[in-house]
Amino acid sequence: MPRGRKNQGKTATIKERTVTVYVPDIETLELWKKKAGNMSLSKFVVKTVNDSISGRGVSREMVKEMELRTSKLEAECKRLREREAELLSKLDAIYKELKLCVAKGAAENREFDPYEINRALVEALKSGKKTEEELLEIMGASDNPEALRALSRQLAALMDFGFVEFDGRHWCWIL
């Protein structure tokens, strides 16, 4: 009587069905053995690969859990975007109030005389950002030192009262 297991038709083809797998490191091999539990490593690899190919590697519960988590994260992102917009709006309001306070403080220290401001200067500033050179040209102050001083006084007054601001290169009407 032959010893060992009964030949189930697989022994003759075992070399044809052999696949050698090289794992990247010993830790991976140990992890696979641990995951396999009581199952042989060969059967574990075959089962895992087949599950992955057939899509059974991810359960429906896992998919539903991921979809639920994704929807919660999307809702949280939406809430945070709304909160950001609200805070930016409040910050803008505070910035405008601060500008008004600065203008009011400047106005308390000095009276604003609209007649000392050239209408062409105001219209030029209201039409968009202007460089000092452009304003000098508009006011005809490029060759006239007195006109240059007048332009400087007018811009200082407009800035003191919060009508214009200077960003280092351009003058801009802000009201």
TORLO-704741 format. One line per field, with one value per residue (C-alpha): residue number from 0; residue in three letters; chain; x, y, z. Coordinates in Angstrom, 2 decimals. Example, Ala and Ser with C-alpha at 12.3 -4.5 7.8 and 13.67 -1.06 7.14 Angstrom:
BEGIN
num: c(0 1)
residuo: c(ALA SER)
cadena: c(A A)
c1: c(12.30 13.67)
c2: c(-4.50 -1.06)
c3: c(7.80 7.14)
//
This chain:
BEGIN
num: c(0 1 2 3 4 5 6 7 8 9 10 11 12 13 14 15 16 17 18 19 20 21 22 23 24 25 26 27 28 29 30 31 32 33 34 35 36 37 38 39 40 41 42 43 44 45 46 47 48 49 50 51 52 53 54 55 56 57 58 59 60 61 62 63 64 65 66 67 68 69 70 71 72 73 74 75 76 77 78 79 80 81 82 83 84 85 86 87 88 89 90 91 92 93 94 95 96 97 98 99 100 101 102 103 104 105 106 107 108 109 110 111 112 113 114 115 116 117 118 119 120 121 122 123 124 125 126 127 128 129 130 131 132 133 134 135 136 137 138 139 140 141 142 143 144 145 146 147 148 149 150 151 152 153 154 155 156 157 158 159 160 161 162 163 164 165 166 167 168 169 170 171 172 173 174)
residuo: c(MET PRO ARG GLY ARG LYS ASN GLN GLY LYS THR ALA THR ILE LYS GLU ARG THR VAL THR VAL TYR VAL PRO ASP ILE GLU THR LEU GLU LEU TRP LYS LYS LYS ALA GLY ASN MET SER LEU SER LYS PHE VAL VAL LYS THR VAL ASN ASP SER ILE SER GLY ARG GLY VAL SER ARG GLU MET VAL LYS GLU MET GLU LEU ARG THR SER LYS LEU GLU ALA GLU CYS LYS ARG LEU ARG GLU ARG GLU ALA GLU LEU LEU SER LYS LEU ASP ALA ILE TYR LYS GLU LEU LYS LEU CYS VAL ALA LYS GLY ALA ALA GLU ASN ARG GLU PHE ASP PRO TYR GLU ILE ASN ARG ALA LEU VAL GLU ALA LEU LYS SER GLY LYS LYS THR GLU GLU GLU LEU LEU GLU ILE MET GLY ALA SER ASP ASN PRO GLU ALA LEU ARG ALA LEU SER ARG GLN LEU ALA ALA LEU MET ASP PHE GLY PHE VAL GLU PHE ASP GLY ARG HIS TRP CYS TRP ILE LEU)
cadena: c(A A A A A A A A A A A A A A A A A A A A A A A A A A A A A A A A A A A A A A A A A A A A A A A A A A A A A A A A A A A A A A A A A A A A A A A A A A A A A A A A A A A A A A A A A A A A A A A A A A A A A A A A A A A A A A A A A A A A A A A A A A A A A A A A A A A A A A A A A A A A A A A A A A A A A A A A A A A A A A A A A A A A A A A A A A A A A A A)
c1: c(0.00 1.48 2.27 1.34 -1.56 -3.60 -2.61 -5.36 -4.04 -1.95 1.39 2.21 1.68 3.18 6.25 4.05 1.96 4.86 5.30 8.23 7.50 10.29 9.12 10.89 12.14 11.92 9.40 6.95 7.38 6.69 3.63 2.24 2.80 1.04 -1.91 -2.14 -2.59 -3.17 -3.44 -0.36 1.46 0.91 -2.87 -2.91 -1.13 -3.44 -6.56 -5.38 -4.47 -7.78 -9.75 -7.91 -8.49 -12.18 -12.72 -13.59 -10.58 -12.67 -15.92 -19.13 -19.05 -15.62 -16.86 -19.91 -17.72 -15.35 -18.26 -19.71 -16.34 -15.84 -19.24 -18.48 -15.13 -16.74 -19.33 -16.55 -14.63 -17.78 -18.34 -14.71 -14.93 -18.07 -16.36 -13.32 -15.53 -17.32 -14.04 -12.61 -15.75 -15.42 -11.75 -12.59 -15.20 -12.69 -10.09 -12.56 -13.54 -9.87 -9.36 -12.32 -10.93 -7.56 -9.26 -11.43 -8.38 -6.62 -9.74 -9.95 -6.42 -6.99 -9.95 -10.61 -11.07 -12.43 -11.51 -7.80 -8.10 -7.87 -10.89 -8.68 -6.62 -9.74 -11.11 -7.75 -7.52 -11.11 -10.43 -7.87 -4.43 -1.91 1.82 3.32 4.69 1.20 -0.24 2.56 1.78 -1.98 -1.44 1.24 3.62 6.54 8.44 6.91 8.24 5.27 2.79 4.75 4.43 0.70 0.23 2.11 -0.08 -3.26 -2.23 -1.24 -4.62 -6.52 -4.49 -4.97 -8.72 -8.83 -9.74 -6.60 -3.84 -0.35 0.98 4.57 4.11 0.53 -1.98 -5.48 -8.89 -10.40 -13.85)
c2: c(0.00 3.40 5.84 9.58 11.38 10.09 11.49 13.95 14.52 17.48 15.83 15.34 19.00 20.60 21.91 23.44 25.24 26.52 30.28 31.67 34.90 37.05 39.31 42.66 41.88 39.49 41.73 41.33 37.56 37.54 39.76 37.43 34.39 36.18 37.15 33.60 32.23 28.46 28.48 27.59 30.59 29.23 29.01 32.45 34.05 32.33 33.35 36.97 37.34 35.79 38.02 41.05 40.12 39.40 42.53 40.56 41.96 44.97 44.18 46.08 47.20 48.72 50.53 51.87 52.94 54.75 56.45 57.55 58.83 60.66 62.35 63.40 64.85 66.69 68.17 69.22 70.85 72.73 73.90 75.05 76.93 78.71 79.55 80.85 83.08 84.35 85.14 86.86 88.96 89.96 90.73 92.98 94.81 95.31 96.57 99.10 100.23 100.66 102.79 104.95 105.35 106.39 108.82 110.17 110.66 112.50 114.58 115.58 116.92 118.81 120.12 118.82 121.51 119.99 123.15 122.49 119.23 119.41 117.85 116.35 114.59 113.02 111.93 110.43 108.50 107.27 105.95 103.44 103.01 105.65 105.94 109.17 109.86 109.56 111.91 114.41 114.35 114.73 117.64 119.23 119.15 117.38 120.61 122.91 122.60 124.54 122.25 119.27 120.55 121.20 117.65 116.25 118.27 117.12 113.46 113.74 115.28 112.62 109.92 111.48 111.48 107.92 108.65 107.20 104.79 104.26 100.70 101.76 102.11 103.16 105.60 104.17 105.67 103.45 104.88)
c3: c(0.00 -1.04 1.69 1.77 0.23 -2.60 -6.01 -6.95 -10.45 -9.40 -8.73 -12.39 -13.25 -10.17 -12.00 -14.69 -12.05 -9.95 -9.58 -7.62 -5.75 -4.39 -1.61 -1.18 2.33 5.27 7.05 4.15 4.25 7.99 7.51 4.83 7.09 9.94 7.70 6.34 9.87 9.72 5.91 3.87 2.42 -1.08 -0.59 1.04 -1.94 -4.44 -2.48 -2.07 -5.74 -6.88 -4.50 -5.81 -9.45 -8.91 -6.82 -3.71 -1.90 -0.93 0.80 0.19 3.79 3.23 0.11 1.96 4.87 2.51 0.72 4.07 5.20 1.89 2.14 5.74 4.65 1.73 4.11 6.49 3.60 2.56 6.14 6.42 3.09 4.30 7.61 5.74 3.58 6.69 8.45 5.37 5.13 8.78 8.27 5.31 7.41 10.23 7.74 6.30 9.80 10.66 7.56 8.54 12.05 10.64 8.28 11.10 13.30 10.49 9.88 13.53 13.38 10.15 8.22 4.76 2.14 -1.07 -2.96 -2.41 -4.40 -8.18 -9.93 -12.68 -10.01 -8.43 -11.80 -12.78 -9.52 -9.78 -13.31 -12.01 -10.47 -11.48 -11.01 -9.71 -13.19 -14.71 -12.08 -12.67 -16.38 -15.82 -13.45 -15.64 -12.69 -14.31 -15.09 -12.49 -8.91 -7.47 -9.23 -7.90 -4.32 -4.86 -6.14 -3.14 -0.72 -2.47 -2.41 1.26 2.11 0.16 1.89 5.36 4.91 3.57 -0.05 -1.64 -0.82 -2.14 -2.56 -3.18 -6.93 -7.65 -6.21 -5.98 -5.13 -2.40 -1.76)
//
